[in-house]
């Protein structure tokens, strides 16, 4: 009985992980490490989210891999830029700061939503550190595209309502009332300056590039996702493995974690670190 209790406690500690911090541009970056596997998976959240988006993945993935989650600048428990300016470049460099602190050589980098262009930018800046990418219902932005900036103001009372409407549009029948409450609280609690600045940074076409990334890439998308630009995906990622998870919305990893984790672990098993 005592042996079983000790084993349970150890597994619990591994799943919870250790909390650490890194810095980029003087900003403190909050990150958590779980698991002790020889290979590492870094999970990057989306717009106005935080590292708790991945709670449904950590226990499963950390059984075999080290799993790192982080809060991008302005999000979650990380600090914000003093000048109030956000950029995809800064987000990518925040990941690199965490990689250095975590003493990683190479890893798989997964990005949800806005996190997809962030991990793409990371792969372009630090290709030697990337074993593979995972795009989770991620935004695909191709240079030369004329897609407009999708939102009006995100400040003041009108901006707050616009944010709420945008978030609710991401839900599906699989987003239970409990999940809806959790996601709304997480995203609406994010500072107004971050919501506006991170959205503007994402749609700043100056960083959009058509560089081809040749590492293995897993695309996990929502059912009939409006973000699934398959032509763009195949153009940018020739080694793409693509799946849509039936009956899901934008938060597919939270809505159907078992199916999501199965597809992710199957892909990870094929990656050469």
C-alpha positions as CSV (number, residue, x, y, z in Angstrom):
1,X,0.0,0.0,0.0
2,X,2.8,2.4,0.9
3,X,4.7,1.7,-2.3
4,X,1.6,2.4,-4.3
5,X,1.0,5.6,-2.5
6,X,4.6,6.8,-3.1
7,X,4.3,5.9,-6.8
8,X,1.0,7.8,-7.1
9,X,2.6,10.9,-5.5
10,X,5.5,10.8,-7.9
11,X,3.3,10.5,-10.9
12,X,1.2,13.5,-9.6
13,X,4.3,15.6,-9.2
14,X,5.5,14.8,-12.7
15,X,2.1,15.7,-14.1
16,X,2.0,19.0,-12.2
17,X,5.6,19.9,-13.1
18,X,8.1,22.4,-11.9
19,X,7.5,26.2,-12.3
20,X,10.3,28.4,-13.7
21,X,10.9,31.7,-15.4
22,X,13.0,33.1,-18.2
23,X,13.4,36.7,-19.5
24,X,13.2,38.4,-22.9
25,X,13.5,42.1,-23.4
26,X,13.4,42.5,-19.7
27,X,10.0,40.6,-19.6
28,X,9.6,37.7,-17.2
29,X,8.3,34.6,-19.0
30,X,6.5,32.0,-16.9
31,X,6.9,28.4,-17.9
32,X,6.3,24.9,-16.5
33,X,8.1,21.6,-17.1
34,X,6.5,18.2,-16.6
35,X,7.8,14.7,-17.2
36,X,11.4,13.5,-17.6
37,X,11.5,11.9,-21.0
38,X,14.6,12.3,-23.2
39,X,12.7,14.2,-25.9
40,X,10.7,17.4,-25.3
41,X,7.5,18.9,-26.6
42,X,6.9,22.6,-26.2
43,X,3.2,23.7,-26.2
44,X,2.4,27.3,-27.1
45,X,-1.0,28.8,-26.5
46,X,-3.1,31.1,-28.6
47,X,-4.4,34.7,-28.5
48,X,-5.4,35.9,-25.0
49,X,-5.0,32.3,-23.7
50,X,-2.3,30.9,-21.4
51,X,-0.5,27.7,-20.7
52,X,-3.5,26.2,-18.9
53,X,-5.0,25.6,-22.3
54,X,-2.9,22.4,-22.4
55,X,-4.0,20.8,-19.1
56,X,-5.6,18.0,-21.0
57,X,-2.3,17.1,-22.7
58,X,0.3,17.3,-20.0
59,X,-0.7,14.1,-18.0
60,X,-0.8,12.0,-21.2
61,X,2.2,13.4,-23.1
62,X,4.5,13.7,-20.0
63,X,4.4,9.9,-19.5
64,X,7.0,9.5,-22.3
65,X,8.2,13.1,-23.1
66,X,9.2,16.1,-21.2
67,X,6.5,18.7,-21.7
68,X,7.0,22.5,-21.4
69,X,4.2,25.0,-21.4
70,X,4.7,28.8,-21.2
71,X,2.8,32.1,-21.1
72,X,3.7,34.4,-24.0
73,X,4.5,38.1,-23.1
74,X,1.4,39.8,-21.8
75,X,-0.4,36.5,-21.2
76,X,-1.1,34.5,-18.1
77,X,1.6,34.9,-15.5
78,X,4.2,36.4,-17.8
79,X,5.1,40.1,-17.7
80,X,4.2,42.6,-20.4
81,X,6.3,44.8,-22.7
82,X,7.0,48.1,-21.0
83,X,6.5,50.0,-24.2
84,X,3.2,48.2,-24.8
85,X,4.4,46.8,-28.2
86,X,3.8,43.2,-29.1
87,X,5.3,41.3,-32.1
88,X,5.4,37.7,-33.4
89,X,9.2,38.1,-33.3
90,X,9.2,38.9,-29.6
91,X,6.9,35.9,-29.0
92,X,9.3,33.6,-30.8
93,X,12.2,35.0,-28.8
94,X,10.3,34.4,-25.6
95,X,10.2,30.7,-26.6
96,X,13.9,30.7,-27.3
97,X,14.5,32.2,-23.8
98,X,12.6,29.4,-22.3
99,X,14.5,26.8,-24.4
100,X,17.8,28.2,-23.1
101,X,16.5,28.1,-19.5
102,X,15.2,24.6,-19.9
103,X,18.6,23.5,-21.4
104,X,17.0,22.0,-24.5
105,X,18.9,21.1,-27.6
106,X,16.0,20.3,-29.9
107,X,12.2,19.9,-29.4
108,X,8.9,19.6,-31.1
109,X,7.0,22.9,-31.0
110,X,3.2,23.0,-31.0
111,X,1.2,26.1,-31.4
112,X,-2.6,26.7,-31.0
113,X,-4.3,29.4,-33.0
114,X,-2.1,32.5,-32.9
115,X,0.6,30.1,-31.5
116,X,0.9,28.6,-35.0
117,X,2.5,31.7,-36.6
118,X,4.5,32.0,-33.4
119,X,6.1,28.5,-33.6
120,X,6.5,29.0,-37.4
121,X,8.4,32.2,-36.7
122,X,10.5,30.3,-34.2
123,X,11.3,27.6,-36.7
124,X,12.4,30.2,-39.2
125,X,14.6,31.9,-36.7
126,X,16.0,28.9,-34.9
127,X,15.7,25.9,-37.4
128,X,18.5,23.9,-35.7
129,X,16.3,23.7,-32.5
130,X,13.2,22.3,-34.2
131,X,12.6,18.6,-34.7
132,X,9.0,19.0,-35.9
133,X,6.0,21.4,-35.7
134,X,2.4,20.8,-34.6
135,X,-0.2,23.3,-35.9
136,X,-3.4,23.2,-33.7
137,X,-6.3,24.9,-35.6
138,X,-3.6,27.4,-36.5
139,X,-3.7,30.5,-38.6
140,X,-1.9,30.2,-41.9
141,X,-0.7,33.5,-43.3
142,X,0.9,33.6,-46.7
143,X,2.9,36.5,-48.0
144,X,1.0,38.4,-50.7
145,X,-2.4,37.5,-49.2
146,X,-5.0,40.3,-49.1
147,X,-6.9,38.9,-46.1
148,X,-8.0,41.9,-44.0
149,X,-7.4,42.6,-40.4
150,X,-10.5,40.8,-39.0
151,X,-11.5,43.0,-36.0
152,X,-12.4,46.5,-35.2
153,X,-11.5,48.1,-31.9
154,X,-10.6,45.9,-28.9
155,X,-10.5,48.6,-26.4
156,X,-13.2,50.1,-24.2
157,X,-16.7,48.7,-23.7
158,X,-17.2,48.0,-27.4
159,X,-13.9,46.2,-27.6
160,X,-14.8,44.0,-24.6
161,X,-18.0,43.0,-26.3
162,X,-16.2,42.3,-29.6
163,X,-13.7,40.1,-27.8
164,X,-16.5,38.1,-26.1
165,X,-18.4,37.7,-29.4
166,X,-15.2,36.5,-31.1
167,X,-14.5,34.0,-28.4
168,X,-18.0,32.6,-28.4
169,X,-17.8,32.1,-32.2
170,X,-14.9,29.7,-31.6
171,X,-17.2,27.3,-29.6
172,X,-18.9,24.2,-31.0
173,X,-21.4,21.6,-29.7
174,X,-18.4,19.9,-28.1
175,X,-17.5,23.0,-26.0
176,X,-19.4,22.1,-22.8
177,X,-20.8,24.8,-20.6
178,X,-17.9,24.1,-18.1
179,X,-15.3,24.5,-20.9
180,X,-17.1,27.7,-22.2
181,X,-16.9,29.2,-18.8
182,X,-13.2,28.2,-18.4
183,X,-12.2,29.6,-21.8
184,X,-14.2,32.8,-21.4
185,X,-12.7,33.5,-18.0
186,X,-9.1,32.8,-19.3
187,X,-9.4,34.9,-22.4
188,X,-11.5,37.8,-21.0
189,X,-9.2,38.2,-18.0
190,X,-6.3,38.9,-20.3
191,X,-5.4,42.6,-20.3
192,X,-7.0,44.8,-22.9
193,X,-3.6,46.0,-24.1
194,X,-2.5,42.4,-24.8
195,X,-5.8,41.6,-26.6
196,X,-5.4,44.6,-28.9
197,X,-1.6,44.4,-29.3
198,X,-1.3,40.6,-29.9
199,X,-4.1,40.7,-32.5
200,X,-2.4,43.6,-34.3
201,X,0.9,41.7,-34.2
202,X,-0.6,38.6,-35.6
203,X,-2.1,40.5,-38.6
204,X,1.0,42.6,-39.2
205,X,1.8,41.4,-42.7
206,X,5.4,42.5,-42.5
207,X,6.4,39.2,-40.9
208,X,4.4,36.9,-43.3
209,X,6.9,34.8,-45.2
210,X,6.5,32.0,-47.8
211,X,9.7,30.2,-46.6
212,X,9.2,26.4,-46.8
213,X,9.7,24.5,-43.6
214,X,11.0,21.0,-44.3
215,X,10.7,19.3,-40.8
216,X,7.7,17.0,-40.2
217,X,4.6,18.9,-39.5
218,X,1.3,17.7,-37.9
219,X,-1.8,19.8,-38.6
220,X,-4.6,19.1,-36.2
221,X,-7.7,21.1,-37.1
222,X,-11.3,21.6,-36.0
223,X,-14.1,20.0,-37.8
224,X,-14.6,22.0,-41.1
225,X,-12.2,24.6,-39.7
226,X,-12.3,28.0,-41.2
227,X,-8.6,28.3,-40.6
228,X,-7.7,25.2,-42.6
229,X,-6.1,26.8,-45.7
230,X,-5.0,23.5,-47.2
231,X,-3.3,25.0,-50.2
232,X,-1.3,27.3,-47.9
233,X,-0.5,24.5,-45.6
234,X,0.8,22.2,-48.3
235,X,2.8,25.1,-49.8
236,X,4.5,26.0,-46.6
237,X,4.9,22.5,-45.1
238,X,5.7,19.8,-47.7
239,X,6.0,17.2,-45.0
240,X,2.5,17.8,-43.6
241,X,0.3,15.2,-42.0
242,X,-3.2,16.6,-41.7
243,X,-6.2,15.6,-39.6
244,X,-9.5,17.2,-38.7
245,X,-11.1,16.0,-35.5
246,X,-14.9,15.5,-36.0
247,X,-17.3,17.5,-33.9
248,X,-14.8,19.9,-32.6
249,X,-14.4,23.7,-32.5
250,X,-11.4,25.9,-32.2
251,X,-10.4,24.4,-28.8
252,X,-10.2,20.9,-30.1
253,X,-7.4,19.8,-27.6
254,X,-9.7,20.8,-24.7
255,X,-12.9,19.4,-26.3
256,X,-11.7,16.0,-27.3
257,X,-8.4,15.5,-25.5
258,X,-8.2,11.7,-25.8
259,X,-8.5,11.8,-29.6
260,X,-6.2,14.8,-29.8
261,X,-3.6,13.1,-27.6
262,X,-3.7,9.9,-29.6
263,X,-3.0,11.7,-32.9
264,X,-0.2,13.7,-31.2
265,X,1.5,10.8,-29.6
266,X,1.3,8.7,-32.8
267,X,3.0,11.6,-34.6
268,X,5.7,12.1,-31.9
269,X,6.6,8.4,-32.1
270,X,7.6,9.0,-35.8
271,X,9.7,12.1,-35.2
272,X,13.5,11.8,-35.2
273,X,14.9,14.2,-32.5
